[in-house]
Amino acid sequence: MATTETPTTARQEEILDRTFELVRESGLANLTMKKVADRMGFTEPALYRHFPNKQALILGLLGRLESLLMPAIEAAADREDLPPAERLERIVAHHLGLILKSDGLPFLILAEASATGDDVVIGRMRSIVLRLRAAMDRVFDQMPAVPGEPPRRRMALPLIGFSIATAIQRRVLPEMSLPDEETLDLARFLVHRLLGPSQGGDEEGSE
């Protein structure tokens, strides 16, 4: 299955910057190669020299999102000098921070791309999500099971879900959005409330 890797040329990066602008303004469904070419000041044939079709452009967007999201998350997951709860807090904070900086754009792109029915695009999205889950699961697997509680890996759903809910609110109900720092504080609270004080972190002196 063919995929497009993260672009390596300055011109491709510039095209993706302008494409992100268009998606933020009117959504992925309304994106056309002509609109991208017009935004760049190109003819369509000139744009095709950099991205041969819309699928390649969407794959480029997904590659850009992965490059912004995953290196920092995997680095946090591998910080074995930190308690698991703190590593997960850093993972959630980075994911959420990207959403806050872009007003939910990563979620918009992923949600609309999933509706295309394009198996190549959906497969690329799946690989990104699996990479995120693998990083989180490496941390969860270092936590002891707690009798009467769900398996640790299942905690990924509410943690990822908080970032997704924030993205939806930013796009649909911006007037109800909390300030960025309050949102990040709420995410940190959620991590520690879900995992409990037994996982280490900053609760040790709370008794």
C-alpha positions in Angstrom: 0.0 0.0 0.0 1.5 3.3 -1.1 1.8 6.1 1.3 3.3 9.6 1.2 5.9 10.3 3.9 6.4 13.6 5.6 7.5 16.1 2.9 11.2 16.9 2.7 11.3 19.9 0.4 10.7 23.5 1.5 8.2 24.0 -1.2 6.1 21.0 -0.1 6.2 22.3 3.5 5.0 25.7 2.3 2.1 24.0 0.3 1.1 22.1 3.4 1.1 25.4 5.5 -1.3 26.9 3.0 -3.4 23.7 2.9 -3.7 23.8 6.7 -5.0 27.4 6.4 -7.6 26.3 3.9 -8.8 23.3 6.0 -9.0 25.5 9.0 -11.2 28.0 7.1 -13.6 25.7 5.3 -12.9 22.0 6.2 -11.2 19.1 4.4 -14.3 18.2 2.4 -14.2 21.6 0.6 -10.5 21.4 -0.1 -9.6 21.2 -3.8 -6.3 21.2 -5.6 -7.4 24.4 -7.4 -7.9 26.2 -4.1 -4.5 25.2 -2.9 -2.9 26.3 -6.2 -4.7 29.6 -6.0 -3.5 30.1 -2.4 0.1 29.4 -3.5 -0.2 31.6 -6.6 0.4 28.5 -8.7 -1.3 26.9 -11.7 -2.8 23.5 -11.0 -0.2 21.7 -13.2 2.6 23.4 -11.1 1.0 22.1 -7.9 0.8 18.6 -9.3 4.6 18.5 -9.6 4.7 18.6 -5.8 1.6 16.6 -4.9 0.2 14.5 -7.8 -3.4 14.4 -6.4 -5.6 15.3 -3.4 -4.9 11.9 -1.8 -1.2 12.7 -1.7 -1.9 16.1 -0.3 -4.1 14.6 2.5 -1.4 12.0 3.2 1.1 14.9 3.5 -1.2 16.6 6.1 -1.4 13.4 8.1 2.4 13.0 7.9 2.8 16.6 9.2 0.4 15.9 12.1 2.3 12.7 13.0 5.6 14.6 13.0 4.2 17.2 15.3 2.5 14.7 17.6 4.5 11.5 18.0 8.2 12.3 18.6 7.5 14.2 21.8 4.9 11.6 22.9 7.3 8.7 22.4 10.1 10.6 24.2 7.8 11.1 27.2 6.7 7.4 27.2 10.4 6.3 27.3 11.3 8.5 30.3 11.8 5.7 32.7 13.3 8.0 35.2 9.8 9.5 35.7 6.8 7.9 37.4 4.2 6.5 35.0 1.6 9.1 35.9 4.0 11.9 35.1 4.9 10.4 31.7 1.2 10.0 30.9 0.6 13.6 32.0 3.3 14.8 29.5 1.7 12.7 26.7 -1.7 14.1 27.3 -0.4 17.6 27.7 1.5 17.4 24.4 -1.5 16.0 22.5 -3.8 18.6 24.1 -1.3 21.4 23.5 -1.2 20.8 19.8 -5.0 20.9 19.7 -5.1 24.2 21.7 -2.5 25.8 19.4 -4.4 25.0 16.3 -8.0 25.4 17.6 -8.8 21.7 17.1 -7.4 21.4 13.6 -5.8 17.9 14.0 -9.1 16.4 15.1 -10.9 18.1 12.2 -8.5 16.7 9.7 -8.6 13.2 11.2 -12.4 13.2 11.5 -13.0 14.4 7.9 -10.3 12.2 6.5 -11.9 9.1 8.1 -15.1 9.9 6.2 -13.4 9.9 2.8 -13.7 6.1 2.4 -10.2 6.1 1.0 -8.5 3.0 2.3 -5.0 4.5 1.9 -5.9 7.6 3.9 -7.7 5.5 6.5 -4.7 3.2 6.8 -2.4 6.1 7.3 -4.6 7.4 10.1 -4.8 4.0 11.7 -1.0 3.8 11.8 -0.8 7.1 13.6 -3.4 6.1 16.2 -1.7 2.8 16.7 1.6 4.5 17.3 0.0 6.8 19.9 -1.7 3.8 21.6 1.6 1.8 21.6 3.4 4.7 23.3 0.7 5.0 26.0 0.5 1.2 26.5 4.2 1.0 27.2 3.6 3.2 30.2 0.4 1.5 31.3 2.1 -1.9 31.2 4.5 -0.7 33.9 1.7 0.0 36.3 0.4 -2.7 38.6 -3.1 -3.9 38.2 -5.5 -2.7 40.9 -8.2 -5.2 42.1 -11.7 -4.0 41.2 -10.5 -1.5 38.6 -10.4 -1.8 34.8 -7.1 -2.9 33.2 -4.8 0.0 32.9 -4.7 0.1 29.1 -8.4 0.9 29.0 -7.6 4.3 30.6 -6.3 5.4 27.2 -9.8 6.0 26.0 -10.8 8.7 28.5 -7.3 10.3 28.3 -7.4 10.6 24.5 -11.1 11.4 24.7 -10.5 14.5 26.7 -8.3 15.9 24.0 -10.9 15.0 21.3 -13.7 16.6 23.4 -11.6 19.8 23.8 -11.1 19.9 20.0 -14.8 19.6 19.3 -15.6 22.4 21.8 -12.9 24.6 20.2 -14.5 24.1 16.8 -18.2 24.0 17.6 -18.6 26.0 20.9 -15.6 28.3 21.2 -17.4 30.6 23.5 -17.5 27.8 26.1 -13.8 27.0 25.9 -11.6 27.4 29.0 -8.4 29.4 28.9 -5.5 27.2 27.7 -3.8 26.9 31.1 -7.0 25.9 32.8 -7.6 23.3 30.1 -4.1 21.8 30.7 -4.6 21.9 34.5 -7.9 20.0 34.0 -6.0 17.4 31.9 -3.4 16.9 34.6 -6.1 16.5 37.2 -7.8 13.9 35.0 -4.7 11.8 34.6 -4.0 11.7 38.4 -7.7 11.1 39.3 -7.9 8.2 36.8 -4.6 6.6 37.9 -4.8 7.3 41.6 -2.0 8.4 44.0 -0.5 4.9 44.1 1.2 5.5 40.7 3.6 8.0 42.0 3.9 11.7 41.1 3.1 14.6 43.3 0.4 13.1 45.6 2.8 11.5 48.1 2.5 14.3 50.5 -1.3 14.6 50.4 -2.1 12.4 53.3 
